[in-house]
Amino acid sequence: MTILRLALPSPLRQAFDYRLPAALAADGVPAAGVRVRVPFGRQQLVALVLEEAAEPAVAEAKLRPVQAVLDDAPVLPPALWRLALWTAHYYQHPLGDALSQMLPVLVRQGEPLRVEPAPVWRLTPRGLALADDGLQRAPRQQAAHAMLKAHPDGLADATLKGLGIGREALQALADKELAGRVAVAAGRAAGADAWPVPLLAEAALALNDEQQAAVAAVIGDLRGFHPWLLQGITGSGKTEVYLQAMAPVLAEGRQVLVLVPEIGLTPQTVARFQARYRCPVVVLHSGLTDRERLQAWRSAREGEAGIVIGTRSAVFTPLARPGLIIVDEEHDLSFKQQEGFRYHGRDVAVRRAQLEDIPVLLGSATPALESLANAAAGRYRLLTLARRAGGARSPGVRLIDVRGHRLVEGLAPAVHEAMKATLARGEQVLVFLNRRGYAPVLMCHDCGWQAGCQRCDARPTLHRDPPRLHCHHCGSEQRPPRQCPDCGSTDLRPVGAGTERLEDGLAPLFPGVAIHRVDRDSTRRKGSLQAMMARIHEGGAAILVGTQMLAKGHHFPAVTLVVIPDGDGGLFSADFRGPERLAQQLVQVSGRAGRAERPGQVLLQTHQPEHPLFAVLLGQGYSACARMLLEERALLGLPPSGHLALLRAEATRAELPLAFLQQAAMTVLQQGGGVQAWGPVPAPMARKAGMHRVHLLLKCDDRRRLHALLATLVPWLDTLPAARQVRWSVDVDPQELG
């Protein structure tokens, strides 16, 4: 009897044994990573083969049969299969569920891995015999003829479209029997031989000496695993370094994987890369349909796409010929999955590059403290871009002490004057407020009552259009009350300001000036962000009001003034990463000011102008600030000097998660091994979405000892009766403690 050990898409931390019927075994035992269809309870699931088992884990009579073998080869290439196993183990996540989440939805459902390749356009014998100037009177047909003649194997419709060859010109060639569409046999060679020639669609930009040194270092040894950290101030031309570093990789027919933190950044990144290179570029992010995602995934897996650009989950995309991985804005919190399979996309990318034996390039103006610590220890090679590209000057930053000043719409008089002067010159102002909605609190002016969320220990945000109280933590919404439920007063007032209120308040102060609000609410519809960016890039005096969406990688040539109304957020955060996040955010937002030949200025309002973080950050720069924060972390044994894992538990009854994590804490203390248990304690937001939440933080100076403990603790917790009364999870290397 042939027994297969399978990983099923299940939250259970175990593998499952099935027997392979003789009829299916006749074609051989499926290799690890091959998909099979099996019965599970009353449903059918698509599972992945882990191994052939010598002995079943259950009685043979209980073994159920495999119903179908779906593939003749593994879904993932060997290096990516090893990455999947490592990632599930490192982040203590059930293997079956982890493997399932690494694959596109339609692949999980059993869709074929390959499809018949689309027909390609080729010249006929008559077309091959035609002289190069034989279509002078039809320039579009002549361009199409020349392109097809340069690629005798043929070009697909998508590639020709990307090269600017229209369907009408191709059809005209077909009508003249000069070209035609022909079927291509499966397994046709892809890569450098199939990509258009010449590969460059536009000439590379001239580099300054810092950029040249960075590119030379990366391309100097493209063979083998080399992790690079590119720290370049905003506007220093990091993207151009990426573009030129990938040129020799693509020229060899190898592929490049580019990870970006947000969907909003992918359109401009894709446009930049498509403008430079003629090879196919595919995109992978959560905004695609299941069918679009599958098509892009197939194109990457088969080696048809030269450049693969995606958000966090794209790190698991199979590549036929991987050559380089780039992680842009590597510090960004978006690379950490905060629910379910809690992996960190940046760290997984580094591990993948190691397993693929290829270079990985991490880029940021404000690298994470962990990355800077790796560079200081020699594990990463540091590259620095200390000045802006094209001779542009870095913006000047000025602290505005708002203590004792009367603020109008949250802005000091000096800020108003600076905005007026900037707009009078026809330039643009960016006002950064990382708080969407109209106001964070709705309060009764007579008795002090404040609207609260019925399901969370949080205040719902007042929104204007449509009027509603929306909790950004659990998603619940309710209509604002007309009178106070405590005293009956109708004098209910919004307290504080969000982007909606700031937009309303600025309109009468600057009449006739266009105001563009960029946040999650104003850009919810598909294409709305791109449309708004297009209006902003038209130029002219304008005010941009927005959240962190505006701070991430966008290029605003006309913005010369950045205003930060609340620069104190994060100074006194309950999360130890608060000062790091604040410093990164301030630097990233400030970098939007003053590109090209226009100098920029940043005005930062604060009630704490003497705070040491501001003194070091503004006086000595981000690197000095990072060194100061690293010294603080080392004194406390916090990451990157120490290592953390966070156990979270929640239930409808408050005592259940507390009792469950108390058992975990006792076990940790009994085992010792240098692992400390901090807690259990109520989470910073103790009740969320109707669930009472408790945290237990595990800390250890040695990563291996912490993981050795987790390897025994997590399976043991699964066996506890209390585990069935709570919803719990483990977060290795947590980035947020909320």
GIPELIN-V398503 format. One record per residue. OMEGA is omega in degrees with one decimal (NA if undefined). Layout:
BEGIN
{{OMEGA} {OMEGA}}
END
This chain:
BEGIN
{{176.9} {-177.5} {178.7} {173.8} {-169.2} {170.1} {-179.5} {177.2} {-171.6} {176.0} {179.7} {-176.8} {179.8} {171.6} {-175.8} {-179.7} {176.3} {176.0} {179.2} {-179.2} {-177.2} {-178.8} {178.6} {-179.5} {-179.4} {179.4} {180.0} {179.1} {-179.6} {179.6} {175.7} {-179.2} {176.9} {178.8} {174.1} {176.1} {-175.1} {172.2} {176.9} {-171.1} {-179.6} {-177.6} {174.7} {-178.9} {171.8} {-177.3} {176.6} {178.7} {174.2} {-178.3} {169.0} {-175.6} {177.4} {179.7} {178.8} {177.8} {177.9} {178.2} {-177.0} {-178.3} {-178.3} {-179.2} {177.1} {-174.1} {167.8} {-176.4} {-178.6} {171.1} {-169.5} {-174.3} {172.8} {177.8} {-179.5} {178.6} {-176.0} {175.5} {-172.7} {-177.2} {-179.8} {175.0} {177.1} {177.2} {-179.5} {179.7} {179.3} {-176.2} {179.1} {-179.8} {-175.3} {-176.9} {173.2} {-179.7} {178.0} {-172.9} {-178.0} {179.6} {178.6} {179.2} {179.8} {-177.3} {178.2} {-174.9} {174.4} {-176.4} {-175.6} {174.6} {176.0} {-177.4} {174.4} {177.9} {177.7} {178.8} {-178.4} {172.7} {177.5} {-177.9} {-180.0} {176.8} {179.0} {175.7} {176.5} {173.8} {173.1} {175.1} {178.4} {178.5} {178.1} {-178.2} {-176.8} {178.4} {-177.6} {-179.8} {-175.4} {-179.4} {-175.8} {-177.8} {178.8} {-171.9} {-180.0} {176.8} {179.4} {178.4} {178.4} {179.5} {-179.2} {-179.2} {179.6} {179.1} {178.5} {-179.0} {-175.9} {177.5} {178.0} {178.8} {179.7} {-178.9} {-177.1} {179.9} {179.3} {177.9} {178.1} {178.9} {178.3} {178.1} {-175.3} {-179.8} {-177.3} {179.8} {178.8} {179.4} {177.5} {176.2} {179.1} {179.6} {178.8} {-179.7} {177.5} {-179.2} {178.6} {178.0} {-179.0} {177.8} {-179.4} {178.9} {177.9} {178.7} {178.0} {-177.2} {176.0} {178.9} {-174.1} {-177.5} {-177.9} {-179.6} {-177.0} {178.1} {-1.1} {-176.6} {-178.9} {176.0} {176.2} {-178.5} {176.6} {179.4} {175.9} {-177.1} {169.7} {-173.4} {178.4} {178.6} {178.6} {179.7} {-180.0} {179.8} {-178.9} {-179.5} {-176.8} {-175.8} {-179.8} {178.6} {-179.5} {178.3} {177.6} {-177.2} {176.3} {177.1} {179.6} {172.3} {-179.7} {177.4} {-178.6} {179.9} {-179.5} {-178.6} {-177.3} {176.3} {178.7} {-178.3} {177.9} {174.9} {177.2} {-174.6} {-177.7} {177.4} {-178.4} {-175.9} {179.8} {177.1} {180.0} {-179.9} {177.4} {-178.9} {177.8} {-172.4} {-180.0} {175.2} {-178.9} {178.9} {176.1} {-172.2} {-171.2} {174.2} {-177.1} {179.8} {-174.1} {-178.9} {-178.4} {177.6} {179.3} {-178.9} {-179.4} {-177.2} {178.1} {179.1} {-176.7} {-171.8} {-179.8} {-179.8} {-179.1} {177.2} {178.4} {-175.3} {178.0} {174.2} {-172.8} {179.6} {-180.0} {170.0} {179.0} {-179.2} {178.1} {-179.8} {179.3} {-179.7} {178.8} {179.8} {177.3} {-178.4} {177.3} {-176.0} {-178.2} {178.4} {-179.7} {-179.7} {177.7} {-177.9} {178.1} {-178.3} {-178.8} {175.5} {-168.6} {-173.1} {178.8} {178.8} {-179.8} {-178.6} {178.6} {176.6} {-179.7} {-177.3} {-176.8} {-179.4} {-176.7} {173.3} {177.8} {175.8} {-178.7} {-176.7} {-171.1} {-179.2} {-166.4} {-178.9} {-178.6} {178.8} {177.7} {175.6} {-172.0} {179.1} {174.6} {-178.5} {-166.0} {179.0} {175.5} {-175.0} {179.7} {-177.4} {176.4} {178.2} {178.5} {178.4} {178.4} {178.7} {177.9} {180.0} {178.0} {-178.0} {178.9} {178.3} {172.4} {-177.0} {178.0} {-177.0} {176.7} {169.2} {-176.6} {-175.8} {175.6} {-179.8} {177.8} {-179.6} {178.0} {176.9} {176.9} {177.9} {179.7} {179.9} {179.0} {178.5} {173.1} {174.3} {-173.8} {172.6} {-173.6} {170.4} {-170.6} {179.1} {-176.3} {179.3} {175.7} {178.1} {179.0} {-178.5} {176.5} {-177.7} {172.2} {-178.1} {-178.2} {176.4} {176.7} {179.6} {-175.3} {179.6} {177.9} {-179.6} {174.8} {-178.5} {174.9} {-174.4} {176.6} {-176.1} {-179.5} {179.9} {-179.4} {178.1} {178.4} {-178.4} {179.3} {178.5} {179.4} {-178.2} {179.9} {-179.3} {179.0} {177.8} {-179.8} {-179.7} {-173.1} {-179.7} {174.9} {177.1} {-174.0} {175.9} {-174.0} {179.6} {-177.4} {-176.3} {-178.5} {179.3} {-178.5} {-176.9} {168.9} {-171.4} {173.9} {-176.7} {-176.2} {-175.1} {177.7} {177.1} {177.1} {178.7} {178.8} {175.7} {-179.0} {-175.3} {-175.5} {169.0} {-175.8} {175.7} {175.8} {-179.6} {175.7} {176.4} {-173.3} {-170.5} {-5.2} {-179.9} {-179.0} {169.2} {-173.0} {175.4} {-177.9} {179.7} {-178.4} {177.7} {-178.0} {-179.8} {175.4} {177.7} {177.4} {179.3} {177.7} {177.6} {-177.1} {179.2} {-179.7} {-175.1} {178.5} {-179.8} {176.3} {-179.6} {178.1} {-172.9} {172.3} {-179.6} {-176.9} {-175.9} {168.9} {-176.3} {180.0} {-178.9} {178.5} {177.1} {178.7} {-176.9} {-178.4} {-175.4} {179.5} {179.1} {-179.1} {-176.5} {178.4} {179.9} {178.7} {177.5} {-179.5} {177.7} {-177.3} {174.9} {-175.3} {-178.9} {-176.0} {-177.8} {-174.8} {-177.3} {-178.4} {179.1} {-175.9} {178.9} {179.9} {179.8} {179.5} {178.2} {178.9} {178.3} {179.3} {-176.4} {174.6} {176.8} {-177.0} {-178.9} {-179.5} {175.8} {177.2} {178.3} {-178.3} {179.9} {-177.1} {174.6} {-179.5} {-173.1} {-169.6} {165.5} {-178.4} {-178.4} {-179.8} {-174.4} {-174.8} {179.8} {177.9} {178.6} {174.1} {179.2} {176.7} {-174.5} {-177.6} {-178.5} {-173.8} {-178.8} {179.8} {-179.9} {-176.1} {-178.4} {174.8} {178.9} {-177.8} {177.7} {-176.9} {179.1} {177.8} {179.5} {-179.3} {179.8} {179.2} {-177.8} {-179.8} {179.7} {-178.5} {179.7} {-179.6} {-178.6} {177.7} {-174.4} {168.8} {173.3} {178.6} {-171.7} {-176.3} {177.3} {-177.8} {178.4} {178.1} {176.3} {-175.3} {179.1} {-177.7} {169.3} {-176.4} {-175.5} {-178.6} {-176.1} {-177.8} {-179.0} {178.9} {-177.7} {-178.3} {-176.5} {-176.5} {-178.2} {-173.6} {176.5} {-174.5} {-177.8} {178.1} {177.6} {179.0} {177.9} {178.1} {-179.5} {177.1} {177.1} {177.5} {180.0} {-178.8} {179.3} {-177.9} {-178.0} {-179.1} {-177.2} {7.9} {178.3} {175.6} {-176.1} {-172.4} {165.5} {-176.5} {173.7} {178.1} {175.3} {179.6} {179.1} {179.3} {176.7} {-170.7} {-174.6} {-174.3} {179.0} {178.3} {180.0} {-179.5} {-177.7} {172.6} {175.5} {178.2} {-179.3} {178.8} {179.4} {178.6} {-179.3} {-179.8} {-178.2} {178.9} {179.5} {178.1} {179.0} {178.8} {176.1} {178.9} {-178.3} {9.3} {179.5} {174.2} {177.3} {176.9} {168.5} {-168.9} {178.9} {-179.3} {-179.8} {177.2} {-177.9} {174.9} {-169.3} {-180.0} {-178.9} {170.2} {-177.6} {176.9} {-175.7} {178.5} {178.3} {-177.7} {-176.7} {-175.7} {178.5} {177.4} {-178.4} {175.7} {176.9} {-178.8} {-178.4} {178.0} {-176.1} {-174.1} {176.4} {179.2} {178.6} {179.1} {-176.1} {-176.5} {174.4} {-179.3} {-179.3} {179.8} {-179.8} {-178.5} {170.0} {-174.3} {-179.0} {175.0} {-178.6} {179.2} {-175.5} {-177.5} {178.0} {176.1} {-179.4} {-179.6} {NA}}
END
